[in-house]
């Protein structure tokens, strides 16, 4: 019986990196190569949420180490986010991030699309933002090399 529990411990330890990193890495590469935009959204949302979970886990580490089932709970949550049957990452992104943050507060449109002040004149502050956005946005010729 001791060997069985040892085996289960190893399987449980290997399941985390496989479910949380290896499969999402493979699926992300396949999503980039596919013509569909739907799978791109799923995997971008997954990496956003996985980064958030990891950040929260780092910040709450002293508390989480007292919860013996935390790793199993995290594994179940990440499995729900990852598995294509559930599309949990896209669901969470759509329902929480897009509807509650972006649409409610206009988080993206206020920073990228406002070029003029309310009186219709261009202001220097938004010109700086536009220059920055132009700087970080790849040009068409840069994409052609790939």
Backbone as JSON Lines, residues from 0, in Angstrom:
{"i":0,"aa":"X","n":[0.82,-1.2,0.0],"ca":[0.0,0.0,0.0],"c":[0.86,1.27,0.0]}
{"i":1,"aa":"X","n":[2.04,1.19,0.65],"ca":[2.94,2.33,0.72],"c":[3.46,2.73,-0.65]}
{"i":2,"aa":"X","n":[3.73,1.73,-1.48],"ca":[4.22,2.03,-2.83],"c":[3.13,2.67,-3.68]}
{"i":3,"aa":"X","n":[1.9,2.26,-3.47],"ca":[0.78,2.84,-4.2],"c":[0.64,4.33,-3.88]}
{"i":4,"aa":"X","n":[0.74,4.68,-2.59],"ca":[0.64,6.09,-2.19],"c":[1.82,6.89,-2.72]}
{"i":5,"aa":"X","n":[2.99,6.28,-2.75],"ca":[4.16,6.94,-3.31],"c":[3.95,7.21,-4.8]}
{"i":6,"aa":"X","n":[3.42,6.21,-5.5],"ca":[3.11,6.37,-6.92],"c":[2.09,7.49,-7.13]}
{"i":7,"aa":"X","n":[1.03,7.51,-6.33],"ca":[0.02,8.57,-6.44],"c":[0.61,9.95,-6.17]}
{"i":8,"aa":"X","n":[1.54,10.02,-5.24],"ca":[2.2,11.29,-4.94],"c":[2.99,11.78,-6.15]}
{"i":9,"aa":"X","n":[3.7,10.88,-6.79],"ca":[4.46,11.26,-7.99],"c":[3.54,11.67,-9.13]}
{"i":10,"aa":"X","n":[2.45,10.95,-9.33],"ca":[1.49,11.3,-10.38],"c":[0.89,12.67,-10.09]}
{"i":11,"aa":"X","n":[0.52,12.91,-8.85],"ca":[-0.05,14.2,-8.45],"c":[0.95,15.33,-8.67]}
{"i":12,"aa":"X","n":[2.21,15.08,-8.35],"ca":[3.25,16.09,-8.54],"c":[3.5,16.37,-10.02]}
{"i":13,"aa":"X","n":[3.42,15.36,-10.85],"ca":[3.63,15.54,-12.29],"c":[2.41,16.14,-12.97]}
{"i":14,"aa":"X","n":[1.24,15.95,-12.41],"ca":[0.01,16.47,-13.02],"c":[0.0,17.99,-13.04]}
{"i":15,"aa":"X","n":[0.53,18.62,-12.02],"ca":[0.53,20.08,-11.95],"c":[1.24,20.73,-13.12]}
{"i":16,"aa":"X","n":[2.54,20.45,-13.3],"ca":[3.23,21.06,-14.44],"c":[2.65,20.65,-15.79]}
{"i":17,"aa":"X","n":[2.14,19.44,-15.88],"ca":[1.56,19.0,-17.15],"c":[0.3,19.77,-17.47]}
{"i":18,"aa":"X","n":[-0.6,19.89,-16.5],"ca":[-1.87,20.57,-16.72],"c":[-1.7,22.08,-16.78]}
{"i":19,"aa":"X","n":[-0.81,22.62,-15.94],"ca":[-0.68,24.07,-15.84],"c":[0.26,24.67,-16.88]}
{"i":20,"aa":"X","n":[1.25,23.9,-17.36],"ca":[2.25,24.49,-18.26],"c":[2.41,23.75,-19.58]}
{"i":21,"aa":"X","n":[2.64,22.45,-19.55],"ca":[2.97,21.74,-20.79],"c":[1.83,21.71,-21.79]}
{"i":22,"aa":"X","n":[0.64,21.29,-21.35],"ca":[-0.49,21.27,-22.28],"c":[-0.87,22.67,-22.76]}
{"i":23,"aa":"X","n":[-0.97,23.68,-21.87],"ca":[-1.26,25.04,-22.36],"c":[-0.2,25.57,-23.32]}
{"i":24,"aa":"X","n":[1.06,25.23,-23.08],"ca":[2.12,25.66,-24.0],"c":[1.9,25.05,-25.38]}
{"i":25,"aa":"X","n":[1.66,23.76,-25.43],"ca":[1.4,23.07,-26.7],"c":[0.16,23.65,-27.39]}
{"i":26,"aa":"X","n":[-0.93,23.81,-26.63],"ca":[-2.18,24.32,-27.21],"c":[-2.03,25.76,-27.67]}
{"i":27,"aa":"X","n":[-1.22,26.56,-26.98],"ca":[-1.0,27.94,-27.4],"c":[-0.27,28.01,-28.73]}
{"i":28,"aa":"X","n":[0.73,27.15,-28.9],"ca":[1.46,27.12,-30.16],"c":[0.52,26.69,-31.28]}
{"i":29,"aa":"X","n":[-0.3,25.67,-31.04],"ca":[-1.26,25.21,-32.04],"c":[-2.28,26.31,-32.36]}
{"i":30,"aa":"X","n":[-2.69,27.09,-31.35],"ca":[-3.65,28.17,-31.56],"c":[-3.05,29.28,-32.42]}
{"i":31,"aa":"X","n":[-1.79,29.59,-32.2],"ca":[-1.12,30.62,-33.0],"c":[-1.07,30.18,-34.46]}
{"i":32,"aa":"X","n":[-0.82,28.91,-34.69],"ca":[-0.67,28.4,-36.04],"c":[-2.01,28.17,-36.75]}
{"i":33,"aa":"X","n":[-3.1,28.12,-36.01],"ca":[-4.4,27.88,-36.64],"c":[-4.99,29.2,-37.14]}
{"i":34,"aa":"X","n":[-5.85,29.13,-38.16],"ca":[-6.46,30.37,-38.68],"c":[-7.58,30.91,-37.79]}
{"i":35,"aa":"X","n":[-8.12,30.1,-36.89],"ca":[-9.22,30.51,-36.03],"c":[-8.75,31.48,-34.95]}
{"i":36,"aa":"X","n":[-9.56,32.48,-34.67],"ca":[-9.24,33.44,-33.63],"c":[-9.82,33.02,-32.28]}
{"i":37,"aa":"X","n":[-10.77,32.09,-32.3],"ca":[-11.44,31.64,-31.08],"c":[-10.47,30.97,-30.12]}
{"i":38,"aa":"X","n":[-9.61,30.09,-30.62],"ca":[-8.66,29.43,-29.74],"c":[-7.57,30.39,-29.26]}
{"i":39,"aa":"X","n":[-7.26,31.41,-30.04],"ca":[-6.3,32.42,-29.57],"c":[-6.83,33.12,-28.32]}
{"i":40,"aa":"X","n":[-8.11,33.45,-28.35],"ca":[-8.72,34.12,-27.2],"c":[-8.68,33.22,-25.96]}
{"i":41,"aa":"X","n":[-8.96,31.94,-26.13],"ca":[-8.93,30.99,-25.01],"c":[-7.55,30.96,-24.36]}
{"i":42,"aa":"X","n":[-6.51,30.86,-25.17],"ca":[-5.19,30.69,-24.6],"c":[-4.58,31.99,-24.11]}
{"i":43,"aa":"X","n":[-4.89,33.1,-24.73],"ca":[-4.46,34.39,-24.16],"c":[-5.14,34.63,-22.82]}
{"i":44,"aa":"X","n":[-6.43,34.32,-22.75],"ca":[-7.15,34.45,-21.48],"c":[-6.56,33.51,-20.43]}
{"i":45,"aa":"X","n":[-6.2,32.29,-20.83],"ca":[-5.6,31.35,-19.88],"c":[-4.32,31.92,-19.29]}
{"i":46,"aa":"X","n":[-3.45,32.43,-20.15],"ca":[-2.16,32.93,-19.64],"c":[-2.34,34.15,-18.76]}
{"i":47,"aa":"X","n":[-3.33,34.99,-19.06],"ca":[-3.64,36.13,-18.19],"c":[-4.09,35.63,-16.83]}
{"i":48,"aa":"X","n":[-5.02,34.68,-16.81],"ca":[-5.54,34.16,-15.55],"c":[-4.49,33.36,-14.79]}
{"i":49,"aa":"X","n":[-3.71,32.57,-15.49],"ca":[-2.66,31.8,-14.82],"c":[-1.63,32.74,-14.17]}
{"i":50,"aa":"X","n":[-1.29,33.82,-14.86],"ca":[-0.38,34.8,-14.28],"c":[-0.97,35.44,-13.03]}
{"i":51,"aa":"X","n":[-2.27,35.74,-13.09],"ca":[-2.95,36.32,-11.94],"c":[-2.97,35.34,-10.76]}
{"i":52,"aa":"X","n":[-3.29,34.07,-11.04],"ca":[-3.31,33.06,-9.98],"c":[-1.92,32.92,-9.37]}
{"i":53,"aa":"X","n":[-0.89,32.91,-10.19],"ca":[0.47,32.78,-9.69],"c":[0.87,33.98,-8.84]}
{"i":54,"aa":"X","n":[0.49,35.17,-9.28],"ca":[0.79,36.38,-8.5],"c":[0.09,36.35,-7.14]}
{"i":55,"aa":"X","n":[-1.18,35.98,-7.14],"ca":[-1.93,35.88,-5.88],"c":[-1.31,34.81,-4.99]}
{"i":56,"aa":"X","n":[-0.91,33.71,-5.58],"ca":[-0.29,32.63,-4.81],"c":[1.02,33.09,-4.18]}
{"i":57,"aa":"X","n":[1.8,33.87,-4.9],"ca":[3.06,34.38,-4.35],"c":[2.77,35.32,-3.18]}
{"i":58,"aa":"X","n":[1.79,36.19,-3.34],"ca":[1.47,37.15,-2.28],"c":[0.87,36.49,-1.04]}
{"i":59,"aa":"X","n":[0.09,35.44,-1.25],"ca":[-0.59,34.79,-0.13],"c":[0.1,33.5,0.32]}
{"i":60,"aa":"X","n":[1.34,33.31,-0.05],"ca":[2.06,32.07,0.25],"c":[2.06,31.72,1.75]}
{"i":61,"aa":"X","n":[2.29,32.69,2.64],"ca":[2.29,32.32,4.07],"c":[0.93,31.77,4.54]}
{"i":62,"aa":"X","n":[-0.15,32.22,3.95],"ca":[-1.48,31.72,4.32],"c":[-1.76,30.39,3.63]}
{"i":63,"aa":"X","n":[-1.43,30.3,2.35],"ca":[-1.75,29.11,1.57],"c":[-0.98,27.87,2.01]}
{"i":64,"aa":"X","n":[0.2,28.05,2.59],"ca":[0.94,26.88,3.03],"c":[0.29,26.21,4.24]}
{"i":65,"aa":"X","n":[-0.64,26.88,4.89],"ca":[-1.38,26.28,6.0],"c":[-2.63,25.53,5.53]}
{"i":66,"aa":"X","n":[-2.95,25.64,4.26],"ca":[-4.11,24.95,3.7],"c":[-3.6,23.71,2.96]}
{"i":67,"aa":"X","n":[-3.8,22.51,3.55],"ca":[-3.18,21.31,2.97],"c":[-3.72,20.92,1.59]}
{"i":68,"aa":"X","n":[-4.91,21.31,1.25],"ca":[-5.46,20.91,-0.05],"c":[-5.32,22.0,-1.11]}
{"i":69,"aa":"X","n":[-4.54,23.04,-0.84],"ca":[-4.44,24.15,-1.79],"c":[-3.95,23.69,-3.16]}
{"i":70,"aa":"X","n":[-2.91,22.85,-3.2],"ca":[-2.37,22.43,-4.49],"c":[-3.42,21.66,-5.29]}
{"i":71,"aa":"X","n":[-4.19,20.82,-4.62],"ca":[-5.25,20.06,-5.32],"c":[-6.35,20.99,-5.81]}
{"i":72,"aa":"X","n":[-6.71,21.97,-5.02],"ca":[-7.74,22.95,-5.42],"c":[-7.23,23.76,-6.62]}
{"i":73,"aa":"X","n":[-5.99,24.19,-6.56],"ca":[-5.4,24.95,-7.67],"c":[-5.36,24.09,-8.93]}
{"i":74,"aa":"X","n":[-5.0,22.83,-8.78],"ca":[-4.96,21.92,-9.92],"c":[-6.33,21.75,-10.55]}
{"i":75,"aa":"X","n":[-7.36,21.64,-9.73],"ca":[-8.74,21.51,-10.24],"c":[-9.18,22.79,-10.95]}
{"i":76,"aa":"X","n":[-8.87,23.94,-10.38],"ca":[-9.25,25.22,-11.0],"c":[-8.54,25.39,-12.34]}
{"i":77,"aa":"X","n":[-7.25,25.11,-12.37],"ca":[-6.5,25.26,-13.6],"c":[-6.96,24.25,-14.65]}
{"i":78,"aa":"X","n":[-7.3,23.04,-14.22],"ca":[-7.83,22.04,-15.16],"c":[-9.12,22.56,-15.78]}
{"i":79,"aa":"X","n":[-9.98,23.19,-14.99],"ca":[-11.22,23.77,-15.52],"c":[-10.91,24.88,-16.52]}
{"i":80,"aa":"X","n":[-9.9,25.69,-16.23],"ca":[-9.51,26.76,-17.16],"c":[-8.95,26.2,-18.47]}
{"i":81,"aa":"X","n":[-8.23,25.09,-18.39],"ca":[-7.49,24.55,-19.52],"c":[-8.33,23.65,-20.43]}
{"i":82,"aa":"X","n":[-9.11,22.77,-19.86],"ca":[-9.76,21.74,-20.66],"c":[-10.7,22.33,-21.71]}
{"i":83,"aa":"X","n":[-10.57,21.86,-22.95],"ca":[-11.39,22.41,-24.03],"c":[-12.88,22.14,-23.88]}
{"i":84,"aa":"X","n":[-13.26,21.14,-23.09],"ca":[-14.67,20.87,-22.86],"c":[-15.34,22.0,-22.09]}
{"i":85,"aa":"X","n":[-14.57,22.66,-21.23],"ca":[-15.13,23.72,-20.38],"c":[-14.83,25.12,-20.9]}
{"i":86,"aa":"X","n":[-13.67,25.32,-21.53],"ca":[-13.22,26.64,-21.98],"c":[-13.36,27.67,-20.85]}
{"i":87,"aa":"X","n":[-12.92,27.27,-19.67],"ca":[-13.06,28.1,-18.48],"c":[-12.34,29.43,-18.57]}
{"i":88,"aa":"X","n":[-11.17,29.45,-19.17],"ca":[-10.41,30.7,-19.27],"c":[-11.16,31.73,-20.11]}
{"i":89,"aa":"X","n":[-11.69,31.3,-21.25],"ca":[-12.44,32.23,-22.1],"c":[-13.71,32.69,-21.4]}
{"i":90,"aa":"X","n":[-14.36,31.78,-20.66],"ca":[-15.58,32.12,-19.92],"c":[-15.29,33.18,-18.86]}
{"i":91,"aa":"X","n":[-14.25,32.96,-18.05],"ca":[-13.9,33.92,-16.99],"c":[-13.52,35.26,-17.6]}
{"i":92,"aa":"X","n":[-12.73,35.24,-18.67],"ca":[-12.34,36.49,-19.3],"c":[-13.56,37.25,-19.82]}
{"i":93,"aa":"X","n":[-14.44,36.53,-20.5],"ca":[-15.63,37.16,-21.08],"c":[-16.55,37.74,-20.0]}
{"i":94,"aa":"X","n":[-16.83,36.95,-18.96],"ca":[-17.79,37.36,-17.94],"c":[-17.23,38.35,-16.92]}
{"i":95,"aa":"X","n":[-15.97,38.2,-16.54],"ca":[-15.43,39.07,-15.5],"c":[-14.61,40.23,-16.05]}
{"i":96,"aa":"X","n":[-13.64,39.92,-16.85],"ca":[-12.72,40.96,-17.3],"c":[-13.37,41.88,-18.33]}
{"i":97,"aa":"X","n":[-13.88,41.3,-19.41],"ca":[-14.42,42.12,-20.49],"c":[-15.67,42.87,-20.05]}
{"i":98,"aa":"X","n":[-16.62,42.18,-19.43],"ca":[-17.89,42.84,-19.08],"c":[-17.76,43.79,-17.9]}
{"i":99,"aa":"X","n":[-17.0,43.41,-16.9],"ca":[-16.97,44.21,-15.67],"c":[-15.87,45.26,-15.66]}
{"i":100,"aa":"X","n":[-14.76,45.0,-16.28],"ca":[-13.66,45.94,-16.22],"c":[-13.56,46.78,-17.49]}
{"i":101,"aa":"X","n":[-13.45,46.11,-18.61],"ca":[-13.2,46.85,-19.85],"c":[-14.42,47.65,-20.27]}
{"i":102,"aa":"X","n":[-15.58,47.02,-20.31],"ca":[-16.77,47.74,-20.76],"c":[-17.24,48.77,-19.74]}
{"i":103,"aa":"X","n":[-17.18,48.42,-18.46],"ca":[-17.67,49.33,-17.43],"c":[-16.79,50.56,-17.29]}
{"i":104,"aa":"X","n":[-15.49,50.35,-17.26],"ca":[-14.58,51.46,-17.04],"c":[-13.91,51.95,-18.32]}
{"i":105,"aa":"X","n":[-14.14,51.25,-19.41],"ca":[-13.52,51.64,-20.68],"c":[-12.01,51.6,-20.6]}
{"i":106,"aa":"X","n":[-11.48,50.6,-19.94],"ca":[-10.05,50.53,-19.66],"c":[-9.2,50.59,-20.92]}
{"i":107,"aa":"X","n":[-9.61,49.96,-21.97],"ca":[-8.77,49.95,-23.18],"c":[-9.08,51.16,-24.06]}
{"i":108,"aa":"X","n":[-10.34,51.43,-24.3],"ca":[-10.69,52.5,-25.23],"c":[-10.24,53.87,-24.74]}
{"i":109,"aa":"X","n":[-10.24,54.11,-23.44],"ca":[-9.81,55.4,-22.93],"c":[-8.32,55.64,-23.14]}
{"i":110,"aa":"X","n":[-7.52,54.59,-23.13],"ca":[-6.08,54.75,-23.25],"c":[-5.6,54.73,-24.69]}
{"i":111,"aa":"X","n":[-6.29,54.03,-25.55],"ca":[-5.8,53.86,-26.91],"c":[-6.48,54.78,-27.91]}
{"i":112,"aa":"X","n":[-7.79,54.99,-27.78],"ca":[-8.54,55.66,-28.83],"c":[-8.78,57.14,-28.63]}
{"i":113,"aa":"X","n":[-8.49,57.71,-27.47],"ca":[-8.73,59.14,-27.26],"c":[-7.53,59.93,-27.74]}
{"i":114,"aa":"X","n":[-7.71,60.65,-28.81],"ca":[-6.64,61.48,-29.33],"c":[-6.87,62.96,-29.06]}
{"i":115,"aa":"X","n":[-8.08,63.32,-28.7],"ca":[-8.39,64.74,-28.54],"c":[-8.99,64.99,-27.16]}
{"i":116,"aa":"X","n":[-8.84,66.19,-26.71],"ca":[-9.44,66.59,-25.46],"c":[-10.93,66.85,-25.69]}
{"i":117,"aa":"X","n":[-11.73,67.02,-24.62],"ca":[-13.17,67.23,-24.78],"c":[-13.55,68.43,-25.64]}
{"i":118,"aa":"X","n":[-12.7,69.45,-25.72],"ca":[-13.04,70.62,-26.53],"c":[-12.66,70.43,-28.01]}
{"i":119,"aa":"X","n":[-12.19,69.23,-28.38],"ca":[-11.9,68.93,-29.78],"c":[-10.47,69.2,-30.2]}
{"i":120,"aa":"X","n":[-9.71,69.85,-29.33],"ca":[-8.32,70.15,-29.67],"c":[-7.43,68.99,-29.23]}
{"i":121,"aa":"X","n":[-6.39,68.84,-29.96],"ca":[-5.43,67.79,-29.63],"c":[-4.62,68.24,-28.43]}
{"i":122,"aa":"X","n":[-4.41,67.34,-27.46],"ca":[-3.6,67.72,-26.32],"c":[-2.29,66.94,-26.32]}
{"i":123,"aa":"X","n":[-1.28,67.49,-25.72],"ca":[0.05,66.9,-25.73],"c":[0.11,65.56,-25.02]}
{"i":124,"aa":"X","n":[-0.7,65.4,-24.0],"ca":[-0.68,64.16,-23.23],"c":[-1.09,62.98,-24.1]}
{"i":125,"aa":"X","n":[-2.15,63.14,-24.89],"ca":[-2.6,62.03,-25.73],"c":[-1.66,61.81,-26.9]}
{"i":126,"aa":"X","n":[-0.94,62.87,-27.34],"ca":[0.05,62.7,-28.39],"c":[1.17,61.78,-27.9]}
{"i":127,"aa":"X","n":[1.55,61.95,-26.65],"ca":[2.58,61.08,-26.07],"c":[2.11,59.64,-26.01]}
{"i":128,"aa":"X","n":[0.84,59.45,-25.63],"ca":[0.28,58.1,-25.6],"c":[0.26,57.51,-27.0]}
{"i":129,"aa":"X","n":[-0.14,58.32,-27.98],"ca":[-0.21,57.83,-29.36],"c":[1.18,57.45,-29.85]}
{"i":130,"aa":"X","n":[2.18,58.25,-29.53],"ca":[3.54,57.93,-29.93],"c":[4.0,56.62,-29.29]}
{"i":131,"aa":"X","n":[3.66,56.44,-28.02],"ca":[4.04,55.21,-27.33],"c":[3.36,54.0,-27.96]}
{"i":132,"aa":"X","n":[2.05,54.11,-28.24],"ca":[1.32,53.02,-28.87],"c":[1.9,52.73,-30.24]}
{"i":133,"aa":"X","n":[2.23,53.77,-31.01],"ca":[2.85,53.57,-32.32],"c":[4.21,52.9,-32.18]}
{"i":134,"aa":"X","n":[4.94,53.24,-31.12],"ca":[6.27,52.67,-30.91],"c":[6.19,51.17,-30.59]}
{"i":135,"aa":"X","n":[5.23,50.77,-29.74],"ca":[5.18,49.36,-29.35],"c":[4.39,48.5,-30.33]}
{"i":136,"aa":"X","n":[3.64,49.11,-31.25],"ca":[2.9,48.35,-32.25],"c":[3.83,47.97,-33.38]}
{"i":137,"aa":"X","n":[3.95,46.66,-33.66],"ca":[4.85,46.26,-34.74],"c":[4.37,46.75,-36.1]}
{"i":138,"aa":"X","n":[5.31,47.15,-36.9],"ca":[5.0,47.61,-38.25],"c":[4.79,46.39,-39.16]}
{"i":139,"aa":"X","n":[4.12,46.6,-40.27],"ca":[3.82,45.51,-41.19],"c":[5.08,44.81,-41.68]}
{"i":140,"aa":"X","n":[6.12,45.56,-41.97],"ca":[7.36,44.97,-42.47],"c":[8.02,44.09,-41.42]}
{"i":141,"aa":"X","n":[7.81,44.38,-40.12],"ca":[8.39,43.57,-39.06],"c":[7.72,42.2,-39.0]}
{"i":142,"aa":"X","n":[6.42,42.12,-39.31],"ca":[5.71,40.86,-39.28],"c":[6.08,39.97,-40.45]}
{"i":143,"aa":"X","n":[6.44,40.56,-41.55],"ca":[6.71,39.78,-42.76],"c":[7.96,38.9,-42.59]}
{"i":144,"aa":"X","n":[8.86,39.25,-41.69],"ca":[10.06,38.47,-41.5],"c":[9.75,37.1,-40.89]}
{"i":145,"aa":"X","n":[8.64,36.98,-40.18],"ca":[8.28,35.72,-39.55],"c":[7.53,34.9,-40.54]}
